[in-house]
Amino acid sequence: MPEYKWPPMEKRRVVGKRISRLDGIAKSSGKAKYPSDLNLPGTLFGVILTSPHAHAKVKSIDLAAAKAMKGVADIRVVAPAGTEIQWAGAEIAYIAAETEPIARDAMRAIKVDYEVMPHLVREDDLAKAGPRAKAAGEQVTGDPDKAFREADVTIEGSYGIPVLTHSCLEPHGQVVGWKGDKIDYYPSTQNVSGIGGDLARSLSVPVNSVSVKMDYMGGGFGAKFPSDIWGRESAQMSKTSGGKPVKLFLDRAQELTIAGVRPSAYAKVKVSAKKDGTITGWQSDSWATGGVGGGGMAPIPYVFTSIPNKRMNHTAVSTNTGGARAWRAPNHPQASFITCAAFEDLAAKLKMDPTELFDKNLGYTARADVYRKQIAKAKEMIEWSKHWHQRGEVKTVGAAAGSSSLRRGLGMGIATWGGAGHASECRVNVHPDGVVEIEIGSQDIGTGTRTAIAMVVAEMLGLSHTEVKVKLGENIYPPSGASGGSTTIGGVSSSSLKAAANALEKLMEAVAGSLGTTPDQLEAVDSTIRVKGNPSKQISWKAACQKLGVKSISETGKNDPKNPGGLNTQGVGGIQMADVTVDIETGVAKVNKIIAVQDCGLVVNPKTAESQVYGAMIMSVCGALMEERIMDEMTGRVMNADMEFYKLAGISDIGEMQVHMDISPEHDKRGVIGLGEPCAIGGVAAIANAVANAIGVRVPTLPVTPDKVLAALYGDKLGRQSLA
Amino acid sequence: MQAFEYANPTSVKEAVGMLGATWSDAAVLAGGTDLLSLMKDYVMSPKRVVNIKNIKELQGISASGGGLRIGAAVTIEELVNYASLRTNYPSLHAAASGITSPQIRNMGTVGGDICQRPRCWYFRQGHGLLAMHSGKSLVTNGENKYHAIFGEGPGKFVSASSLGPALVALGAKIKIASASGEKEVDAAKFFLDPKSDAEREVALAPNEIVTAIMLPAARNVRNATYEVRHKDALDWPLATASVALTMDGNKVKSAQVVLGHVATTPWNAAEAGKWLVGKTIDADVAAKAADAALAGAKPLSQNIYKVQLAKVAVKRSLLAAAGIKV
C-alpha cells in the first residue's frame, strides 16, 4: 500500500497553484446546464398551492373544479381537512399539469376553507411573545455577580440580527421521472450521494432505485440537503401520470418563504473588565426564532469561550414563520456579531483600541497565537493605525472635510470553525489510452470542488489538471458526503489523493520492469514515469498506460473522518476588518474596503479559495447593511419575499475586497481544512463595528439601515430602532 | 396568469382602438419589465395585451420648440445617452441614471416609467391599491417603512415613477392619445391620488395611451435631482427631490421643488418654492427651504426617517442646481 501524504510544499506542481475553475467558461457562457434548465420530452409542470394564512386550520378542500380542467395530470393534497397550518406559505396541495399556465390556473381553482387562528410572526420585541417564548435554562460558570461587583468598568448593550433567507438564485426543486421501478431524479442539491436514499425512504421504495444526476447547482448555503416534500410529491405525481417527468421548482416568493431561513439572534449583554481591558465577566439574555420550533442560542460569548465568569440565559421564540435550515456557518455570524459588538463597545468605554482589547483577551480563545498574527496582518492590510480613531472622534471624508457629513470608521470581527473532511470515497480509473477519470459522488456547489479534485489527482499522478477528467454529481459514483459545514474539501481531497496514489502504484507495477527497476524506485513527474534520481530513464504517461494492455486500472480511496491520517484536519481562525463611510445626514452606510485574513491549513487552490472568501465577504456586506426578512404582523406574511425589497448588494455596493490566505508551512503541515463557513462569519461584526466607530454610537440591530442609523444618532425624532 | 390575447399594432390609432372601456379589457405592453410580473401575480389580469413597441410614432427623441419631445417608447437607456440631456436637463438625467439596472434601462421605457404601478408590497400581494382590510389600512397599521409621508388621501403607497418628480419640476407635458384624438396634460396633473381601489394613479382612461413627453426649453433653468438611496445597485430610492430654478442674477426668480417617493404622486413642495424666491442659494438657505418643504409631512409609524431623508434630498438638489459643491 502506498504512503498517503501530501507532497512537500516546495515540490508541488499543481496543488497550491492559482488555477481557474474548470467549469468557469461553461458557467459564464450558459453552457452549463442546471437542474432547473432541464426540459425533458413530455415533462409535466408542477406547482404548489400554499396557505395565505400564518396560522389556520384547514376546514375543507374542494378540488372538483381544478380536477375537471383539461391538461391537469394530478393533484395531491398534503394538508387535508383538519390540518393546522403553522405559517403562511405552508404547502396545501401539489398540482401537475401539461403546461405552467394550466397548473397555475388549476391551483387557483382549488377552494380551501380555513379557520383562521391568531398568529405571532415577529420576535424582535420579546415582551410581545407571551407564551410563545420558552426559557431554555440558565448556564453559569464561575461567579459572574462577583465579577460585575468588582469590575473597573461594565458595559451593557442590546444587539440583534434578524432572520435571513438563503435566497438561492436557483430555487429549490427538481425534475423527477418514475420509470417502472426506477426513478430518475435531477435535484438541485448539496447532497448528491445522500439525497437519492432520502427520496427513496420518503416514497418507501428501495434506496438503490433512485438515480441522481446533477452537474451544476445554483446555490444552497445549507438549505439543500433533503429531498423535501416537493421531491416526494413530484415523484408521486410522475408515478400517477405514467412516469412522465415532473418539473417543480419553487417560485421566488416560495424560495424566500418556505425553503429555509437563518434564525435570528437578539441579546442583552453585560461585560465587565479591568482598567487594562482584561475581561472578567459576561452575562447575556438572548432570544431567537427559527420558526415554530423557536431558535437555539448562538454560541456566545463567541471564540472567547474561557471567560471565567459567565451567565447565559436564552429564550426560544416560536413564531408562525417558515422553518430554519442550516445557513453557512450556522449561528456563528450571529454569535460573532453579538460578541464583537459588545467587546467593541467595551473598548470604546475604556477608550482603548479594540484590537488591543481583543489581543489582551486572546488567552480566553483556543488559538491565541493564530489570532494574534492574523490581527497584526489584518491591521496592516486595512491600514488600521492610519485610519482608526477613538469612538466619538470625528473622522470626516471628502474635499470640504470640515462641513462634510461623511464619517469614516474601522471595525473588526472574529471567526472560528472546524472544517474536518467528511466521509468520502473516490475512484480513479487509468485507461490504457492514458485517459484518467475520477469518479466521485460529490457535488460542486460553486466552491470549485471539481477543480480541486482534478488538481489533487493531477498532482499525485504527475499530470496537468487538464489531463484528468472529473466525473461527479451522480450517485452511481462512490459515495461522498453532503457539502455542508466546510467538510467537502477535506473529504474529497483526501479520498482522491488516496485513490490516485493507489492507481499510480498499480501503474508503476506495470511499467517498472520495462524501466529495469522496481516500482518503489519510480516517480510520476511532468506527464512521465521516471526513475528517481535518474530522470533520463523515463517513459511518457501515455506509453506507460499502454503497458496496461487491455485492462484499465480502477482504484478507490477513502477518507475516514475518524482517521484522516494527517491528510485533513480541523480548527481554524479568521479575522476580518472593514472600513466604512457613513453619511450622518442620511444614515446611509457604505463599505469602502473589507479585508479577510484566514487560515485553512493546506490550500489546494489559492485562487478558488480566495474566490470563496470574496463571496463570503459579499454575503457579509449584505447581512450587515441590507438583508432582513420583513414579517408583517397584520397579514402574517413575509413582506419582502422577492429580490426587490429583500435587499442584496450589487457590484457597486460591495467596495474593495482583499483576501489574505494564511498560507505557511505552519498551517500547511496540518493538512486540508474546510473554508466555506469560517470566512462567512467575521465580516458582519467588522462592518457593524466600523459603523459604530464612524458615527460614535452603536446601531444595535442589523442590518444597518438609514432609519436605524438616524435613530442611533438623533433618537426617535429622526429614525426608528427595531429593538427597545 | 390569466390567458390573454396579444395584439401588435403599428400605429397609435390602431393601438387605442384595441384598448377597452375598462381596465380589465386590455393592458399596454411597452418594455414589459413590470407588466408580466403583475400578471403572473394576478394583480392585473387583462384580457388583451397591446404591444406598443412596434409603433414608430412613439419612438425617438427630437428637438421641439426649444425643448424636447421624448417618444413614450424611448428606453431609459436611450434617454440617458441623449446628448443634450445631461447639459440642459441634468435633473432628468440624474433621475434616469438612478434606474441602476442595465436590464431595466435597456428594456424599460419613459412611458412605462410614468405609468408604472406602485411597488407597495400590500398592493403587490393582492390587497388592492389602497390596501384596506376590514376598513383598516394595512399600511398604517403594518409595515410602512417605505411608504408615504405626505397626503391626506387613503392611499399610502408612493409613486414609483423615477422620472415623475423631475418632469413635474421642469413643467413637462404629457401627450395622451385616445380614439378621439390627442391631448396634452401637465405632468403635475398627470399623477393622481386615487380615492378607491378602482381608480388609477395616473390620469389615463382605460382606452388612452401616453404617446410622448414634451419638455419645455430649459437653457436658463437650473435643475437637479438628488436621490437618497440605500443601495447604489438596483433599488428604489428612499426619497428624492427634483428642483428647477430660474434666476435673476444670483437670486432665485422662481423655484419648483418636487419630492419623490414620499406620496402617491410626485409631491410639489409649493411653500418651499415660494419661500426661495428672491433668495441667494447657500447651504443655510437650502436647509431652510428643505425644512419648509417637509413642514407638512405626516409620517407613519415606521417612516419618520424619510422626513429627514427628503430634507437632505431638497438641500442637496438645491445646492447642486446652484452649482455649489457639497
Boltz contact constraints between the chains, C-beta under 6 A:
constraints:
  - contact:
      token1: [A, 585]
      token2: [B, 312]
      max_distance: 6.0
  - contact:
      token1: [A, 586]
      token2: [B, 228]
      max_distance: 6.0
  - contact:
      token1: [A, 586]
      token2: [B, 309]
      max_distance: 6.0
  - contact:
      token1: [A, 586]
      token2: [B, 312]
      max_distance: 6.0
  - contact:
      token1: [A, 630]
      token2: [B, 143]
      max_distance: 6.0
  - contact:
      token1: [A, 632]
      token2: [B, 142]
      max_distance: 6.0
  - contact:
      token1: [A, 632]
      token2: [B, 143]
      max_distance: 6.0
  - contact:
      token1: [A, 634]
      token2: [B, 138]
      max_distance: 6.0
  - contact:
      token1: [A, 634]
      token2: [B, 141]
      max_distance: 6.0
  - contact:
      token1: [A, 634]
      token2: [B, 142]
      max_distance: 6.0
  - contact:
      token1: [A, 639]
      token2: [B, 121]
      max_distance: 6.0
  - contact:
      token1: [A, 639]
      token2: [B, 143]
      max_distance: 6.0
  - contact:
      token1: [A, 650]
      token2: [B, 233]
      max_distance: 6.0
  - contact:
      token1: [A, 652]
      token2: [B, 232]
      max_distance: 6.0
  - contact:
      token1: [A, 652]
      token2: [B, 233]
      max_distance: 6.0
  - contact:
      token1: [A, 653]
      token2: [B, 231]
      max_distance: 6.0
  - contact:
      token1: [A, 653]
      token2: [B, 232]
      max_distance: 6.0
  - contact:
      token1: [A, 653]
      token2: [B, 233]
      max_distance: 6.0
  - contact:
      token1: [A, 706]
      token2: [B, 305]
      max_distance: 6.0
  - contact:
      token1: [A, 707]
      token2: [B, 305]
      max_distance: 6.0
  - contact:
      token1: [A, 710]
      token2: [B, 305]
      max_distance: 6.0
  - contact:
      token1: [A, 710]
      token2: [B, 308]
      max_distance: 6.0
  - contact:
      token1: [A, 718]
      token2: [B, 308]
      max_distance: 6.0
  - contact:
      token1: [A, 719]
      token2: [B, 305]
      max_distance: 6.0
  - contact:
      token1: [A, 720]
      token2: [B, 302]
      max_distance: 6.0
